[in-house]
Amino acid sequence: MADAAFFHDASGTVRFSVAVEGRDVNASIGRETLRYHYRTGEDADPLNTYGLHAQEIDAAVRRRLAQGSMEPVMLRENDLKAPA
């Protein structure tokens, strides 16, 4: 079972894990990436933004892994754009 997501203040990232093929894969996404992609205000809670979009974000982690990325996966805004 994946650990609960949390905000890591020192790095400015939400850290979370995604269950992939029976194991948990660690990943993170920056506060700015969440803010720019989901168009939230500067004072928006990044953990709340992650929670509202967790399925989409988790899918981006799975895509990165399928493309050969290694753990931990650090998502960037471009990763959140679904493939055409």
The first five atom37 places (N, CA, C, CB, O) and aatype in JSON, in Angstrom:
{
  "aatype": [12, 0, 3, 0, 0, 13, 13, 8, 3, 0, 15, 7, 16, 19, 1, 13, 15, 19, 0, 19, 6, 7, 1, 3, 19, 2, 0, 15, 9, 7, 1, 6, 16, 10, 1, 18, 8, 18, 1, 16, 7, 6, 3, 0, 3, 14, 10, 2, 16, 18, 7, 10, 8, 0, 5, 6, 9, 3, 0, 0, 19, 1, 1, 1, 10, 0, 5, 7, 15, 12, 6, 14, 19, 12, 10, 1, 6, 2, 3, 10, 11, 0, 14, 0],
  "atom_mask": [
    [1, 1, 1, 1, 1],
    [1, 1, 1, 1, 1],
    [1, 1, 1, 1, 1],
    [1, 1, 1, 1, 1],
    [1, 1, 1, 1, 1],
    [1, 1, 1, 1, 1],
    [1, 1, 1, 1, 1],
    [1, 1, 1, 1, 1],
    [1, 1, 1, 1, 1],
    [1, 1, 1, 1, 1],
    [1, 1, 1, 1, 1],
    [1, 1, 1, 0, 1],
    [1, 1, 1, 1, 1],
    [1, 1, 1, 1, 1],
    [1, 1, 1, 1, 1],
    [1, 1, 1, 1, 1],
    [1, 1, 1, 1, 1],
    [1, 1, 1, 1, 1],
    [1, 1, 1, 1, 1],
    [1, 1, 1, 1, 1],
    [1, 1, 1, 1, 1],
    [1, 1, 1, 0, 1],
    [1, 1, 1, 1, 1],
    [1, 1, 1, 1, 1],
    [1, 1, 1, 1, 1],
    [1, 1, 1, 1, 1],
    [1, 1, 1, 1, 1],
    [1, 1, 1, 1, 1],
    [1, 1, 1, 1, 1],
    [1, 1, 1, 0, 1],
    [1, 1, 1, 1, 1],
    [1, 1, 1, 1, 1],
    [1, 1, 1, 1, 1],
    [1, 1, 1, 1, 1],
    [1, 1, 1, 1, 1],
    [1, 1, 1, 1, 1],
    [1, 1, 1, 1, 1],
    [1, 1, 1, 1, 1],
    [1, 1, 1, 1, 1],
    [1, 1, 1, 1, 1],
    [1, 1, 1, 0, 1],
    [1, 1, 1, 1, 1],
    [1, 1, 1, 1, 1],
    [1, 1, 1, 1, 1],
    [1, 1, 1, 1, 1],
    [1, 1, 1, 1, 1],
    [1, 1, 1, 1, 1],
    [1, 1, 1, 1, 1],
    [1, 1, 1, 1, 1],
    [1, 1, 1, 1, 1],
    [1, 1, 1, 0, 1],
    [1, 1, 1, 1, 1],
    [1, 1, 1, 1, 1],
    [1, 1, 1, 1, 1],
    [1, 1, 1, 1, 1],
    [1, 1, 1, 1, 1],
    [1, 1, 1, 1, 1],
    [1, 1, 1, 1, 1],
    [1, 1, 1, 1, 1],
    [1, 1, 1, 1, 1],
    [1, 1, 1, 1, 1],
    [1, 1, 1, 1, 1],
    [1, 1, 1, 1, 1],
    [1, 1, 1, 1, 1],
    [1, 1, 1, 1, 1],
    [1, 1, 1, 1, 1],
    [1, 1, 1, 1, 1],
    [1, 1, 1, 0, 1],
    [1, 1, 1, 1, 1],
    [1, 1, 1, 1, 1],
    [1, 1, 1, 1, 1],
    [1, 1, 1, 1, 1],
    [1, 1, 1, 1, 1],
    [1, 1, 1, 1, 1],
    [1, 1, 1, 1, 1],
    [1, 1, 1, 1, 1],
    [1, 1, 1, 1, 1],
    [1, 1, 1, 1, 1],
    [1, 1, 1, 1, 1],
    [1, 1, 1, 1, 1],
    [1, 1, 1, 1, 1],
    [1, 1, 1, 1, 1],
    [1, 1, 1, 1, 1],
    [1, 1, 1, 1, 1]
  ],
  "atom_positions": [
    [[0.84, -1.19, 0.0], [0.0, 0.0, 0.0], [0.88, 1.24, 0.0], [-0.96, 0.0, 1.22], [1.83, 1.34, 0.78]],
    [[0.57, 2.17, -0.86], [1.36, 3.39, -0.99], [1.23, 4.26, 0.26], [0.93, 4.18, -2.23], [0.17, 4.34, 0.87]],
    [[2.35, 4.9, 0.63], [2.33, 5.82, 1.76], [1.53, 7.05, 1.4], [3.77, 6.2, 2.18], [1.35, 7.37, 0.22]],
    [[1.04, 7.73, 2.43], [0.28, 8.97, 2.2], [1.21, 10.06, 1.66], [-0.4, 9.43, 3.51], [2.36, 10.16, 2.07]],
    [[0.69, 10.86, 0.77], [1.45, 11.98, 0.22], [1.69, 13.01, 1.32], [0.7, 12.63, -0.98], [0.89, 13.15, 2.24]],
    [[2.82, 13.72, 1.21], [3.13, 14.78, 2.18], [3.91, 15.88, 1.47], [3.92, 14.22, 3.4], [4.55, 15.65, 0.45]],
    [[3.86, 17.08, 2.05], [4.62, 18.19, 1.5], [5.96, 18.27, 2.21], [3.84, 19.52, 1.63], [6.02, 18.34, 3.43]],
    [[7.04, 18.25, 1.41], [8.4, 18.35, 1.93], [8.84, 19.81, 1.76], [9.39, 17.35, 1.19], [9.19, 20.24, 0.66]],
    [[8.81, 20.55, 2.85], [9.03, 21.99, 2.81], [10.41, 22.37, 2.28], [8.85, 22.58, 4.18], [10.54, 23.31, 1.49]],
    [[11.45, 21.64, 2.69], [12.82, 21.98, 2.3], [13.02, 21.93, 0.78], [13.8, 21.04, 2.97], [13.78, 22.73, 0.23]],
    [[12.36, 21.0, 0.11], [12.51, 20.88, -1.35], [11.36, 21.54, -2.11], [12.6, 19.42, -1.74], [11.43, 21.69, -3.33]],
    [[10.3, 21.93, -1.39], [9.15, 22.53, -2.06], [8.39, 21.57, -2.94], [0.0, 0.0, 0.0], [7.81, 21.96, -3.95]],
    [[8.39, 20.28, -2.54], [7.72, 19.27, -3.36], [6.71, 18.47, -2.55], [8.74, 18.32, -3.97], [6.83, 18.32, -1.33]],
    [[5.7, 17.98, -3.26], [4.82, 16.97, -2.69], [5.46, 15.64, -3.01], [3.33, 17.07, -3.25], [5.76, 15.35, -4.17]],
    [[5.68, 14.84, -2.0], [6.26, 13.51, -2.18], [5.17, 12.48, -1.96], [7.47, 13.27, -1.22], [4.37, 12.58, -1.04]],
    [[5.16, 11.49, -2.83], [4.1, 10.48, -2.81], [4.63, 9.2, -3.42], [2.83, 10.98, -3.56], [5.73, 9.17, -3.98]],
    [[3.86, 8.16, -3.32], [4.23, 6.91, -3.98], [3.04, 6.41, -4.78], [4.7, 5.85, -2.96], [1.88, 6.68, -4.47]],
    [[3.38, 5.66, -5.83], [2.37, 5.13, -6.75], [2.57, 3.63, -6.83], [2.47, 5.8, -8.17], [3.68, 3.15, -7.03]],
    [[1.48, 2.88, -6.68], [1.56, 1.42, -6.82], [1.66, 1.07, -8.3], [0.31, 0.73, -6.17], [0.79, 1.41, -9.1]],
    [[2.76, 0.38, -8.64], [3.01, -0.03, -10.03], [3.46, -1.48, -10.01], [4.09, 0.9, -10.73], [4.49, -1.81, -9.43]],
    [[2.68, -2.33, -10.63], [3.0, -3.75, -10.72], [3.34, -4.36, -9.36], [4.16, -3.97, -11.68], [4.32, -5.09, -9.23]],
    [[2.53, -4.04, -8.38], [2.67, -4.65, -7.06], [3.73, -4.05, -6.16], [0.0, 0.0, 0.0], [4.0, -4.59, -5.09]],
    [[4.33, -2.94, -6.56], [5.3, -2.29, -5.68], [5.06, -0.79, -5.68], [6.75, -2.61, -6.11], [4.48, -0.24, -6.61]],
    [[5.52, -0.14, -4.62], [5.37, 1.31, -4.51], [6.57, 2.01, -5.11], [5.18, 1.72, -3.04], [7.72, 1.69, -4.79]],
    [[6.31, 2.96, -5.97], [7.35, 3.75, -6.61], [7.29, 5.17, -6.04], [7.19, 3.76, -8.18], [6.23, 5.8, -6.06]],
    [[8.4, 5.67, -5.54], [8.46, 7.02, -4.99], [8.51, 8.05, -6.1], [9.67, 7.17, -4.06], [9.15, 7.85, -7.13]],
    [[7.82, 9.16, -5.86], [7.77, 10.23, -6.85], [7.57, 11.56, -6.13], [6.64, 9.99, -7.9], [7.23, 11.6, -4.95]],
    [[7.78, 12.64, -6.86], [7.54, 13.97, -6.31], [7.15, 14.93, -7.43], [8.79, 14.48, -5.55], [7.41, 14.69, -8.6]],
    [[6.52, 16.02, -7.0], [6.13, 17.07, -7.93], [6.26, 18.41, -7.2], [4.66, 16.86, -8.47], [5.83, 18.54, -6.06]],
    [[6.85, 19.38, -7.86], [7.1, 20.67, -7.23], [5.87, 21.52, -7.06], [0.0, 0.0, 0.0], [4.9, 21.42, -7.81]],
    [[5.94, 22.37, -6.05], [4.86, 23.32, -5.76], [4.58, 24.19, -6.99], [5.21, 24.21, -4.54], [3.43, 24.43, -7.33]],
    [[5.64, 24.67, -7.65], [5.46, 25.54, -8.81], [4.82, 24.8, -9.98], [6.8, 26.13, -9.24], [3.99, 25.35, -10.7]],
    [[5.22, 23.56, -10.17], [4.62, 22.75, -11.25], [3.13, 22.61, -11.01], [5.29, 21.36, -11.33], [2.33, 22.78, -11.94]],
    [[2.74, 22.31, -9.79], [1.32, 22.19, -9.46], [0.6, 23.52, -9.7], [1.13, 21.74, -8.0], [-0.49, 23.57, -10.27]],
    [[1.22, 24.59, -9.24], [0.59, 25.91, -9.36], [0.43, 26.32, -10.82], [1.42, 26.96, -8.61], [-0.64, 26.78, -11.21]],
    [[1.46, 26.16, -11.63], [1.38, 26.58, -13.03], [0.46, 25.69, -13.85], [2.77, 26.59, -13.65], [-0.34, 26.19, -14.65]],
    [[0.55, 24.39, -13.66], [-0.25, 23.49, -14.47], [-1.74, 23.57, -14.12], [0.23, 22.06, -14.3], [-2.59, 23.57, -15.01]],
    [[-2.04, 23.64, -12.83], [-3.45, 23.65, -12.41], [-3.98, 25.06, -12.15], [-3.62, 22.81, -11.16], [-5.11, 25.23, -11.7]],
    [[-3.15, 26.06, -12.42], [-3.54, 27.46, -12.34], [-4.14, 27.84, -10.99], [-4.53, 27.78, -13.43], [-5.22, 28.44, -10.91]],
    [[-3.43, 27.48, -9.94], [-3.86, 27.84, -8.6], [-3.17, 29.13, -8.17], [-3.57, 26.69, -7.59], [-2.21, 29.56, -8.81]],
    [[-3.64, 29.73, -7.12], [-3.02, 30.94, -6.59], [-1.73, 30.6, -5.86], [0.0, 0.0, 0.0], [-1.46, 29.45, -5.52]],
    [[-0.92, 31.64, -5.63], [0.35, 31.44, -4.95], [0.19, 30.88, -3.54], [1.1, 32.75, -4.89], [1.08, 30.21, -3.02]],
    [[-0.94, 31.15, -2.92], [-1.16, 30.69, -1.56], [-1.88, 29.34, -1.49], [-1.97, 31.72, -0.81], [-2.22, 28.87, -0.4]],
    [[-2.1, 28.7, -2.64], [-2.79, 27.4, -2.67], [-1.93, 26.34, -1.98], [-3.1, 26.98, -4.13], [-0.7, 26.35, -2.09]],
    [[-2.58, 25.44, -1.29], [-1.9, 24.33, -0.6], [-1.51, 23.28, -1.63], [-2.82, 23.71, 0.52], [-2.38, 22.67, -2.25]],
    [[-0.19, 23.05, -1.84], [0.23, 22.08, -2.86], [-0.26, 20.66, -2.58], [1.74, 22.08, -2.96], [-0.55, 19.91, -3.51]],
    [[-0.36, 20.29, -1.31], [-0.83, 18.96, -0.97], [-2.31, 18.8, -1.36], [-0.64, 18.68, 0.54], [-2.72, 17.75, -1.84]],
    [[-3.07, 19.85, -1.16], [-4.48, 19.83, -1.56], [-4.6, 19.75, -3.08], [-5.22, 21.07, -1.03], [-5.42, 19.0, -3.6]],
    [[-3.79, 20.52, -3.79], [-3.81, 20.49, -5.25], [-3.45, 19.09, -5.75], [-2.83, 21.54, -5.84], [-4.1, 18.57, -6.65]],
    [[-2.42, 18.5, -5.16], [-2.07, 17.12, -5.52], [-3.28, 16.2, -5.31], [-0.85, 16.62, -4.69], [-3.62, 15.41, -6.19]],
    [[-3.91, 16.3, -4.16], [-5.04, 15.43, -3.84], [-6.18, 15.54, -4.84], [0.0, 0.0, 0.0], [-6.82, 14.55, -5.18]],
    [[-6.42, 16.75, -5.3], [-7.5, 16.97, -6.27], [-7.19, 16.36, -7.64], [-7.76, 18.45, -6.43], [-8.1, 16.09, -8.42]],
    [[-5.9, 16.16, -7.93], [-5.49, 15.69, -9.26], [-4.62, 14.44, -9.18], [-4.72, 16.8, -9.98], [-3.85, 14.16, -10.1]],
    [[-4.73, 13.69, -8.1], [-3.85, 12.54, -7.85], [-3.91, 11.5, -8.97], [-4.22, 11.88, -6.53], [-2.87, 10.96, -9.36]],
    [[-5.07, 11.21, -9.5], [-5.16, 10.19, -10.55], [-4.38, 10.61, -11.79], [-6.62, 9.94, -10.92], [-3.66, 9.79, -12.38]],
    [[-4.51, 11.86, -12.19], [-3.78, 12.35, -13.36], [-2.27, 12.35, -13.1], [-4.26, 13.78, -13.73], [-1.49, 11.98, -13.97]],
    [[-1.88, 12.77, -11.91], [-0.47, 12.84, -11.55], [0.13, 11.44, -11.47], [-0.28, 13.58, -10.21], [1.23, 11.19, -11.96]],
    [[-0.6, 10.52, -10.84], [-0.13, 9.14, -10.76], [0.03, 8.52, -12.15], [-1.09, 8.29, -9.91], [0.97, 7.76, -12.4]],
    [[-0.89, 8.84, -13.06], [-0.81, 8.33, -14.43], [0.45, 8.86, -15.11], [-2.07, 8.73, -15.25], [1.08, 8.16, -15.9]],
    [[0.82, 10.11, -14.82], [2.04, 10.69, -15.39], [3.28, 9.94, -14.89], [2.15, 12.18, -15.04], [4.23, 9.74, -15.64]],
    [[3.26, 9.54, -13.63], [4.37, 8.75, -13.09], [4.47, 7.42, -13.84], [4.19, 8.5, -11.55], [5.56, 7.0, -14.22]],
    [[3.33, 6.77, -14.04], [3.33, 5.49, -14.75], [3.84, 5.64, -16.18], [1.93, 4.89, -14.76], [4.56, 4.78, -16.68]],
    [[3.48, 6.74, -16.85], [3.98, 6.99, -18.21], [5.49, 7.16, -18.2], [3.31, 8.24, -18.82], [6.19, 6.61, -19.05]],
    [[5.99, 7.93, -17.25], [7.44, 8.14, -17.16], [8.17, 6.82, -16.94], [7.78, 9.12, -16.02], [9.21, 6.58, -17.55]],
    [[7.63, 5.97, -16.07], [8.25, 4.67, -15.82], [8.22, 3.81, -17.08], [7.54, 3.94, -14.67], [9.2, 3.12, -17.39]],
    [[7.12, 3.84, -17.8], [7.0, 3.06, -19.04], [8.01, 3.53, -20.09], [5.58, 3.16, -19.59], [8.4, 2.76, -20.96]],
    [[8.41, 4.79, -20.0], [9.39, 5.36, -20.93], [10.83, 5.11, -20.46], [9.15, 6.86, -21.1], [11.78, 5.52, -21.13]],
    [[10.98, 4.44, -19.32], [12.31, 4.08, -18.85], [12.87, 4.9, -17.71], [0.0, 0.0, 0.0], [14.02, 4.69, -17.32]],
    [[12.09, 5.81, -17.16], [12.57, 6.59, -16.01], [12.83, 5.69, -14.83], [11.57, 7.68, -15.64], [12.19, 4.65, -14.66]],
    [[13.77, 6.11, -14.01], [14.1, 5.36, -12.81], [13.55, 6.09, -11.58], [15.63, 5.15, -12.68], [13.31, 7.3, -11.61]],
    [[13.35, 5.34, -10.54], [12.85, 5.87, -9.27], [13.96, 6.61, -8.53], [12.29, 4.74, -8.4], [15.12, 6.2, -8.61]],
    [[13.64, 7.67, -7.83], [12.34, 8.33, -7.7], [12.05, 9.2, -8.92], [12.3, 9.18, -6.42], [12.96, 9.78, -9.51]],
    [[10.8, 9.27, -9.29], [10.37, 10.04, -10.45], [10.04, 11.46, -10.0], [9.14, 9.38, -11.15], [9.2, 11.66, -9.12]],
    [[10.68, 12.44, -10.61], [10.39, 13.85, -10.35], [9.62, 14.4, -11.54], [11.71, 14.68, -10.1], [10.17, 14.55, -12.63]],
    [[8.34, 14.68, -11.32], [7.5, 15.16, -12.41], [7.71, 16.64, -12.67], [6.04, 14.89, -12.12], [7.94, 17.42, -11.75]],
    [[7.61, 17.0, -13.93], [7.66, 18.39, -14.37], [6.37, 18.67, -15.14], [8.94, 18.69, -15.24], [5.62, 17.75, -15.46]],
    [[6.13, 19.93, -15.42], [4.86, 20.29, -16.04], [4.62, 19.54, -17.35], [4.81, 21.8, -16.28], [3.5, 19.12, -17.62]],
    [[5.64, 19.38, -18.15], [5.5, 18.69, -19.43], [5.02, 17.25, -19.25], [6.82, 18.71, -20.18], [4.35, 16.71, -20.13]],
    [[5.37, 16.63, -18.13], [4.94, 15.25, -17.87], [3.44, 15.14, -17.66], [5.66, 14.7, -16.65], [2.87, 14.06, -17.84]],
    [[2.79, 16.22, -17.29], [1.36, 16.19, -17.0], [0.49, 16.3, -18.24], [1.01, 17.3, -16.06], [-0.72, 16.08, -18.17]],
    [[1.09, 16.63, -19.35], [0.34, 16.7, -20.59], [0.17, 15.29, -21.13], [1.05, 17.61, -21.63], [1.14, 14.6, -21.43]],
    [[-1.08, 14.86, -21.24], [-1.37, 13.51, -21.72], [-0.87, 13.35, -23.15], [-2.9, 13.2, -21.65], [-0.92, 14.29, -23.94]],
    [[-0.38, 12.16, -23.5], [0.09, 11.94, -24.86], [-1.04, 12.06, -25.86], [0.75, 10.56, -24.99], [-2.19, 11.74, -25.56]],
    [[-0.71, 12.53, -27.05], [-1.72, 12.74, -28.11], [-2.13, 11.44, -28.74], [-1.2, 13.68, -29.19], [-2.97, 11.42, -29.64]]
  ]
}
